[in-house]
Amino acid sequence: MNYIDKLKLELGESKVSDAEEHRAAFARDESGIPELYLPDVVVHPESTEDVSKVAKIAYDYGIPITPRGAGTSLSGGPLAVNGGILVVFDRMTSIKDIDTENLVVTTEPGVITQTLQKEVEKVGMFYPPDPASLDQCTIGGNVATDAGGPRALKYGVTKHYLLELEVVLPNGEVMRVGKKTKKWVAGYDLPMLFSQSEGTLGFITEISLRLIPLPEYVQTFLVPFDDEVAASKVVSEIIARKFLPRALEFIDKSSIDAAGDEMPPNIPSDARAILLVELDGREDAVMVEAEQIAEIFEKHNAMDIIASMDDKDREKIWTARRDLLHALEATGKKVRIEDITVPRSRIPEAVEAVYRIQDEVGLTLAVFGHAGDGNIHVNILHDEDQIELVDKVVHRLCEVAVELDGTITGEHGIGILKKPHLHLEQPQPLIDLQKNIKNVFDPKGIMNPGKKLP
Ligand SMILES: Cc1cc2nc3c(=O)[nH]c(=O)nc-3n(C[C@H](O)[C@H](O)[C@H](O)COP(=O)(O)OP(=O)(O)OC[C@H]3O[C@@H](n4cnc5c(N)ncnc54)[C@H](O)[C@@H]3O)c2cc1C
């Protein structure tokens, strides 16, 4: 029997499709990679047992298997580059338990991040990691990429909330790694290994995450500047003076222009950059901190300090920020988004280098991102016939990141797009060590092959 018939027999036809139209719906992610990667078959498991059955069949037949959450990857991670079986987690969407005594949520991997956040907030709890794709991406995808977001500055990224995982190994074996307790040091930290593994070690089928109490008060400011580098210096100074906003985002002129009417109307038309700054905590403490940070804005000649008036106002600002990538795409240009990260004191150097490259190559590089983390997204606007030039810009940006003691990717992962650049950051023996680790989990090389390691 061929493996697709075996999948249909063991899982039931309603969970398995090899219809071309269905497979085509999963041939892309959000990376803008022009090639279509059609899986040979798409499986929608409804339980860990289903995932284990799929892995066992793939293992026996030696077929590639690729996990997929919502497909919002910006690096090609969930694409079935070698065909085979694509496992989509869109039917494993239940939040199994919110434990308010121990501050732990346990969930299936297909739950949308924003849904999980809203559910825990109903009982006064807070799950901070907030990738800008939070209304689409899944918690499973977030763990597999160690997603960050604006609030990472104060609250950390997905891995800082990871307690226990249930995983299905590429041979179908089911294991639990980690513990739901606040502390544990027995054995190696395998949840951390699965974090940012980009689906190359196994399937994540259940996730337990640490929660914290919901902050009492939040205040958001938009601060326009007439100079990009001045704005980036404010970011470095806020960090150096030991303030800890929960978000500190940089948005440049090209991005402001692309956002158009989505941006609040009171942004001066000659602003060349905006900082989006959000503070949280006890109301009185937030007020004091806001006054002190305002002194830094004024010292660097901020054009204005625009405070959000209420939750609705704040949500409007964040919607505009989260839509920036799509706003740039709506300009009619193709967009390749890069996410280099540098030490925060070196952000002004990174921003200057980006604009130098822009002048050299003659493509528009729109910059926004989680500047408070040193993580800037450089969006390369281009036409379809300029891919070679785009690849050169990407390589140059990766070099800049490494020259400034940073990293070639702060959150979007290696996937397939960044593989050619990993050697800039990591020596061959380190890459070989990681290949050996993968080999232990996946001796047949069937688990999301062609990703992460060159
Ligand atoms: C508009 C936009 C804004 C974004 N903003 C951010 C941001 O602020 N911060 C950030 O970090 N990222 C951001 N991203 C990138 C992306 O949303 C994240 O990487 C996200 O974590 C991917 O989740 P997903 O469910 O879409 O996973 P997918 O894209 O489907 O998959 C991502 C990777 O995880 C693997 N995977 C998925 N589910 C599982 C599973 N259950 N078990 C094992 N492996 C699995 C896949 O194989 C793949 O390698 C953004 C993307 C877009 C389009």
The ligand as an SDF file (V2000), in Angstrom:
LIG
                    3D

 53 58  0  0  0  0  0  0  0  0999 V2000
    2.7930   40.4790    9.7530 C   0  0  0  0  0  0  0  0  0  0  0  0
    3.7450   39.5900   10.4920 C   0  0  0  0  0  0  0  0  0  0  0  0
    4.3100   40.0290   11.6590 C   0  0  0  0  0  0  0  0  0  0  0  0
    5.1970   39.2100   12.3730 C   0  0  0  0  0  0  0  0  0  0  0  0
    5.7150   39.6590   13.5530 N   0  0  0  0  0  0  0  0  0  0  0  0
    6.5200   38.8590   14.2800 C   0  0  0  0  0  0  0  0  0  0  0  0
    7.0380   39.3220   15.5370 C   0  0  0  0  0  0  0  0  0  0  0  0
    6.7520   40.4250   15.9940 O   0  0  0  0  0  0  0  0  0  0  0  0
    7.8370   38.4710   16.2240 N   0  0  0  0  0  0  0  0  0  0  0  0
    8.1540   37.2210   15.7470 C   0  0  0  0  0  0  0  0  0  0  0  0
    8.8840   36.4860   16.4360 O   0  0  0  0  0  0  0  0  0  0  0  0
    7.6800   36.7780   14.5630 N   0  0  0  0  0  0  0  0  0  0  0  0
    6.8750   37.5540   13.8290 C   0  0  0  0  0  0  0  0  0  0  0  0
    6.3840   37.1090   12.6320 N   0  0  0  0  0  0  0  0  0  0  0  0
    6.7790   35.7630   12.1350 C   0  0  0  0  0  0  0  0  0  0  0  0
    5.8150   34.6070   12.5290 C   0  0  0  0  0  0  0  0  0  0  0  0
    4.5300   35.1060   12.7980 O   0  0  0  0  0  0  0  0  0  0  0  0
    6.3530   33.8370   13.7410 C   0  0  0  0  0  0  0  0  0  0  0  0
    7.5320   33.1690   13.4000 O   0  0  0  0  0  0  0  0  0  0  0  0
    5.3330   32.8310   14.3130 C   0  0  0  0  0  0  0  0  0  0  0  0
    5.8590   32.3060   15.5220 O   0  0  0  0  0  0  0  0  0  0  0  0
    5.0130   31.6850   13.3640 C   0  0  0  0  0  0  0  0  0  0  0  0
    3.8710   31.0060   13.8500 O   0  0  0  0  0  0  0  0  0  0  0  0
    2.9560   30.1360   12.8740 P   0  0  0  0  0  0  0  0  0  0  0  0
    1.9020   29.4590   13.6800 O   0  0  0  0  0  0  0  0  0  0  0  0
    2.4770   30.9460   11.7460 O   0  0  0  0  0  0  0  0  0  0  0  0
    4.0030   29.0330   12.3950 O   0  0  0  0  0  0  0  0  0  0  0  0
    4.3940   28.6100   10.9250 P   0  0  0  0  0  0  0  0  0  0  0  0
    4.7680   29.8070   10.1360 O   0  0  0  0  0  0  0  0  0  0  0  0
    3.3780   27.7240   10.3670 O   0  0  0  0  0  0  0  0  0  0  0  0
    5.7090   27.7490   11.2310 O   0  0  0  0  0  0  0  0  0  0  0  0
    6.8620   28.3440   11.7250 C   0  0  0  0  0  0  0  0  0  0  0  0
    7.8950   27.2520   12.0460 C   0  0  0  0  0  0  0  0  0  0  0  0
    7.4550   26.4970   13.1600 O   0  0  0  0  0  0  0  0  0  0  0  0
    7.3130   25.1170   12.8310 C   0  0  0  0  0  0  0  0  0  0  0  0
    6.1260   24.6390   13.5430 N   0  0  0  0  0  0  0  0  0  0  0  0
    4.8720   25.1800   13.5300 C   0  0  0  0  0  0  0  0  0  0  0  0
    4.0630   24.5120   14.3510 N   0  0  0  0  0  0  0  0  0  0  0  0
    4.7980   23.5100   14.9080 C   0  0  0  0  0  0  0  0  0  0  0  0
    4.5220   22.4470   15.8330 C   0  0  0  0  0  0  0  0  0  0  0  0
    3.3190   22.3070   16.4080 N   0  0  0  0  0  0  0  0  0  0  0  0
    5.5220   21.5950   16.1450 N   0  0  0  0  0  0  0  0  0  0  0  0
    6.7640   21.7290   15.6140 C   0  0  0  0  0  0  0  0  0  0  0  0
    7.0810   22.7100   14.7390 N   0  0  0  0  0  0  0  0  0  0  0  0
    6.1080   23.5880   14.4000 C   0  0  0  0  0  0  0  0  0  0  0  0
    7.2080   25.0780   11.3150 C   0  0  0  0  0  0  0  0  0  0  0  0
    7.7010   23.8650   10.7770 O   0  0  0  0  0  0  0  0  0  0  0  0
    8.0810   26.2510   10.9100 C   0  0  0  0  0  0  0  0  0  0  0  0
    9.4410   25.8870   10.8470 O   0  0  0  0  0  0  0  0  0  0  0  0
    5.5070   37.9110   11.8830 C   0  0  0  0  0  0  0  0  0  0  0  0
    4.9210   37.4660   10.6950 C   0  0  0  0  0  0  0  0  0  0  0  0
    4.0510   38.2870    9.9920 C   0  0  0  0  0  0  0  0  0  0  0  0
    3.4390   37.7780    8.7300 C   0  0  0  0  0  0  0  0  0  0  0  0
  1  2  1  0
  2  3  1  0
  2 52  2  0
  3  4  2  0
  4  5  1  0
  4 50  1  0
  5  6  2  0
  6  7  1  0
  6 13  1  0
  7  8  2  0
  7  9  1  0
  9 10  1  0
 10 11  2  0
 10 12  1  0
 12 13  2  0
 13 14  1  0
 14 15  1  0
 14 50  1  0
 15 16  1  0
 16 17  1  0
 16 18  1  0
 18 19  1  0
 18 20  1  0
 20 21  1  0
 20 22  1  0
 22 23  1  0
 23 24  1  0
 24 25  2  0
 24 26  1  0
 24 27  1  0
 27 28  1  0
 28 29  2  0
 28 30  1  0
 28 31  1  0
 31 32  1  0
 32 33  1  0
 33 34  1  0
 33 48  1  0
 34 35  1  0
 35 36  1  0
 35 46  1  0
 36 37  1  0
 36 45  1  0
 37 38  2  0
 38 39  1  0
 39 40  1  0
 39 45  2  0
 40 41  1  0
 40 42  2  0
 42 43  1  0
 43 44  2  0
 44 45  1  0
 46 47  1  0
 46 48  1  0
 48 49  1  0
 50 51  2  0
 51 52  1  0
 52 53  1  0
M  END
$$$$
